[in-house]
Every structure is written in structure tokens, then in C-alpha cells.
């Protein structure tokens, strides 16, 4: 997954390096601090989450508070914490830029305080979160983005959608879709009940596409990772209930989409 990057000010952390006392002690000490705690949202007796935030950067980010597997809970929260910390460092870098930049946005939080972080789906097996907004700390234009990611709460780590969906594969940056999957997506788009309009962006699927789960039980095929000129299309797409996905699902998908009580 790509992380949102503030134009003109980055986190200062090389890609692939975890923020820790061992690897990045200065940055770790800047962000490893007590957080404001939002109200716990209880999904089930063994599943819950809450929003937390650094009072300095002012945007909320989710954490799991309950899960039937303590190991999975710890793995998920470590990934969420890293993403939260990275964004906080970017915001703080823009704040500190006031000492070396004449850009009018230097000294601000780079609009990270307007970032929208949404938990769109949570079960004992899947957690989908979306980072979206328009951070900027100088440069030609803001980083308009809509970046969903899904955590695998069965195995730990980020979800590999190829476990669930036929004809889906991806490397570190490139995603590939079989002709059958492309036809399925395009048929889903043309079968929507909503009328198409002049600003319809679904023609950009699946070339600029991300997958995300949505409550109460849907898979969204949405526009993501697109250039600034078409950023109005970010987040647009089509969502299908789990029941309408049968023709593209692998057998293992049942464990994720229809989990038994754990």
C-alpha cells in the first residue's frame, strides 16, 4: 500500500523502515506518546475498536481494542500504529518547515488535520480502513488521495486479495486482473441502477482500482491511485454484496466473508 505523501515535506523515514527506538530513535520519541482516546465501539463481545489521536496533529486513527486472537490484535495494531505515526511525522515536518521555507503552508499541519480516516468494515477476519484527503505543504498541487487498505485478521498483516478472488494478482506496485475478472467488474458497473452522468468515473475501473470492504457486507471496487487531473474520481466505483460475488470467489473466501463465531 502507498502512504499519503505531503507535497514538500515527508516523514523523513525511508520506505520499508519501521519507526522504532532501534531503527529511528529520534522520530520514535517524537510520536511514541500518550494519545487521546475516543469512545470504544463494540461490534460484538469479542470485537471492538476505538479512534485515537495525537493532540498535536489532531487527526483520529483507529485501533482494535478487542479481538478473539490476542496475537492478531497485536499485529493489527502495530500496522495501524505505523501508518498513524508516519502521517503524524509528515504533519509535524510541515509544521517545522516554517523555519526553512517561505511557502504559505509551511508552519501548518499540511492539512492532515483535515484528513478523513474511516473504518469501513470490521469482522473477526477483516478490517478495511480508508485514508483520504488533500495534504499539502508546498509543491504544484495537494496530494489528493483515496487509499483503502484491508488487514487480514485471520493470518495477520495486510490482506492478499488473491486469497479470495479469482483472477486477481499483484506485486509490490502492479496489480493484474484476468479477462474474466475485468468482464465481471465492467458488468457490475453497467448493471447499476443509478443512471450514469457526465462525471461518471467508473470507466476508469479496473485500470485505477482498489478494493475495500464496506458494511454491512459489501466489496467495493473504487477508483484510487489516479493523477491529480482526475482526482474528482477518487473513491468513485461500485459496491456489490457478498452474495453477488460468488462467481469470482475462491473457496477460502468463505472463511473471510462468512466467519463462524470465534
CORGILIN-V340960 format. One record per run of one state. SS is the DSSP state (h for helix, s for strand, l for the rest). FROM is the first residue (numbers start at 1). LEN is the number of residues. If there is no record, write none. Layout:
SS&FROM&LEN, SS&FROM&LEN
This chain:
l&1&24, h&25&7, l&32&4, s&36&2, l&38&3, s&41&4, l&45&2, s&47&7, l&54&6, s&60&7, l&67&3, h&70&30, l&100&12, h&112&3, l&115&1, s&116&7, l&123&3, s&126&10, l&136&7, s&143&10, l&153&5, s&158&1, l&159&2, h&161&3, l&164&1, s&165&1, l&166&2, s&168&3, l&171&4, s&175&3, l&178&1, h&179&12, l&191&11, h&202&3, l&205&4, s&209&6, l&215&3, s&218&6, l&224&4, h&228&6, l&234&3, s&237&5, h&242&7, s&249&1, l&250&3, h&253&5, l&258&5
